[in-house]
Amino acid sequence: MIKQSKRQLEIMRVLQVRKSCSVIELATQLDVSDETIRRDIRQLATTGAVEKIHGGVMLPHSSLEPPFLSRLQDQRDEKLKIAKYTANMIEDGETILIDNGSTSCYFAKELISHRNLTVITNSTEVARELCSRNYNRVFMAGGEIRSDDSAAYGPTAVEFARQFTTQKAIISMGAIHANQGCLDFDLAEAEFKRAVIPQTAQLIVAVDHSKFNRPGVVKVCDLDRIDLLVTDKMPPPEIVDRIGSDKIRIAE
């Protein structure tokens, strides 16, 4: 496995903002030679994190997530099964964190009959589903609300997340890669998830099978940090080996 150097991470951060960049621009910004940047690009391209273009580099088309409403319809039946299965793991009265994501929104809908939950979230959709219902308490992160998915991100949301300890955190991921771990496509989303992981007693990652070995952009955590993976199909063997078969649940 090729580990990303700090310079390669800087390249990825630039691409998160600009989507594409020339070799000369990157070399100037990072104060290294053109050949050093080309070598980094070649290494990143072998992992699927970037695509080489003439004179530069860009994020792969597969890494540019479609709008949120469109994502809700992708693998919808699988996400509904995962959401229902995961909801059955939640006990009345628990304190849980739910991040923003299409599967998370379906999961919140499956919790409407639960009572006395304390819910921490950065998703206005999740908050809307669960607040003022069955004596639930909902704490919503502050910060900038994105127009695409109506979720709060940024430094304020990260600091908010660090104030709470939870019994369970149910989070989505953009990609689950055997070598690279849990990945996302947006730096702000990854930073929020990294903030909540140390605060929970049980990290539950809920993803459908289309996320397996998909190239991501920003690392969230290693696979061995997952306490429970809920999905609709058994992952490839190399992912199972990294997580452990006893930590994987298949929603049917």
N, C-alpha and C positions, 0 to 999 in steps of 0.2 A: 504493500500500500504506500502511495506517495502522500506524505504528510504535508499539509499546506504550511509554508513558512509565513512569517509575519508579513512579508512583502506580498505573497500571494493572497493573503487575507485582505490586504489593502486594495489589491486589484479587484477582488470581489466586491468590496465596499463601494469602490468607484462605479463598478458596473451596476450595482443595485440602484444607484442614482441616475446614471447616464444610459444604461442598457447596452451601449457600445462605446468603444474608445480606440484611438489609434495607438500603435506602438510608441510613436514619438511622444505623444501626449502623456502616456503612462511613464515613460522613461524620464521625462522632464519633471513630472509631479513627484516621482519617487526617488529622483536623483540617482539613477543607475543607468547603465548603458542599454542601448537598444537590444543588444544580444541577450543581456540578462532578462529583459522583459520577454523576449521571444522564447527563451528557455522556460520561464515560468508559465507562459501561455501554453506551450507544448505539454507541460506536466499537468496543468489544469484541464486541458482538453482530453487527456487520456482518462480522466475520471468522469467526463461528461459534464463538468461544471460550467464549461464555456465552449463556444464554437469559434474556431479561427476564421477570420475573414481577411481579404486582401489588405495588408497594411495595418491590421488591428485585430480586435477581438470583440465578441458580443455574448450576451447571455443566450443560452440555447432556447429555441422557441418553446420547448417543453417546460422550461422554467418560468415562463411568463404566464402566471395564472390568469384564467379568464375572470370576468366580473363575478361577484359573489352570487348573484341570483342564478347565473349559469352553473356555478359549482354546486348549488343546491340540487340541481337535476342530474348531475353526473353521478353514476352508480347509486341512484336514489334508493332502490330496493335494498341494496346491500347496507347502505347507511341506516336505513330504518331498522333493519334487523340488529345491527350493532347497537343502535341507540336503545332499543327495547331491552336487549340483553344486559347492557351496562346499567340501565335504570333499575333492573331487578337486583343489582348489587348494593343499591343505596338503601340505607335504613332511615326511617323517620327520625328526625332530630339530629341528623349528622350535620357536620360543617364541611362543605365541599367547595372546591373551586372549579369553575367551568370556563374554559377559554373561548375565544371566538373561533368559529369554524362551521362549515356546513353540517358535519356530523354532530357537533356540539349543539347546534340549534334543534336538530331532531331529538337529541338526548333530552334537552330541556322540556320539550313537549311531552316526552314520556314520563316526566316527573310531576305532572300536574295533580296527580292524586296523592303525592307524598305530603307529609305534614311536618311542621316545625323544623324545616330545613333552615340552615344558615348558609347562604349562597354568596360566594365572592366571584365576581366576573368583570370582564372588560367589554362584554357584549350587551348592547342595548336590547338586542333581540332576546337573549337569554333572560335579562332582567325583566323585560316586559312579560314574558311567559310566566315567571315564577313569583313576582312581587304581588302583594295584596291577595295571596291565595293560601288557604289552609295554615294560617299563622306562620308562614315562611318569613324569614328576614333576608333581604337582598342588599348587598353592598356593591355599589357600582364604581369602577375606577374612573377617575377624572383624567383630564388630558385632552388632546386633540381627537375629535371624532371624525373618522374617515368617512367620506361620502359613499365609498363602494360597499362597505359592509356594516356601517354604523357601529364601529368598535373603537374603543379608546386605546391609544398607544402613545409612546414617548416616555420621557423621564418621570413625569407625574404618575403615570400608570404603573411604572416599574416600582417606584417608591411606595405606592399604595399597596401593591401585591406583597411587598416585604413586611407589611404590618400584621399580616394574618398567618396563623398556623391552621392547617386543615387536616381532617382525617383522610380525605381523598381529594386528589386533583385529577380531573378528567380533561385531558387535552388532546388536540388533534396534531397531526404533523403533515408537512407537505410531502415528505419522503422518508422511507425507512430503508437505509442502505447497509448492506452487510459489513462493509469496511468503514464507511464514513459515519455511521450511526444515525441518529434522528436529525432530520434536516428540515429547514423551512426555506421559503423563497423571499422572505422580507426580513430585513435586519430588525426592525422594530418588533415584529411578531416574535422573532427568536429571542430577543432580549426580555420580553415579557415572560415568555415560557421559562427561560433560564432563571428568572427571579422567583417564580412560584415553586419550582421543583424542590429546592432545599426546605421549603416551608410545609411540606406535606408528609404525612405518615405513609401514604400509599399513592404512587404515581401510576395512573391508569391511562394508557395511550390507546385511543380509539381511532382506527384507520381501516379503510377498505383495502382490498388486495391490489388495487391499481397503484398504491403508493410504494410497493415493494421494489427495491433496487432501482427506483426512479432517481435520476440525478437531481440533487437539491443545490442550494447555494450557501446557506448559512447554517452552521452546525448548532444544534440545541443541546444535545447530550449524547453520551455513549449508549449503546443498546443495553449494556448490563445495568444501567440505571433504571430501566423500566421494571416496575413491580408486577405489572399485568398488562398484556397486550390483548385487546379485544378486536377481532377482525372477522371477516366472513369466509376466508379460506386460509388453510395452513400456509405460512410463508415458505419461501425456498429454504432448503436445508441449511445453507450458510447463515441465514438470518436466525433460524431456529437454534442453531448451535450457539450463536452469540447471546441470545436472550435466555434460552432454556425452555424446553418444551413444557415444563410444569408451570411456566408463567404465561402461557398462551391459551386463550379461550376462543373458540369458534362459535359465532352466533349463527344459529340455523332457524 
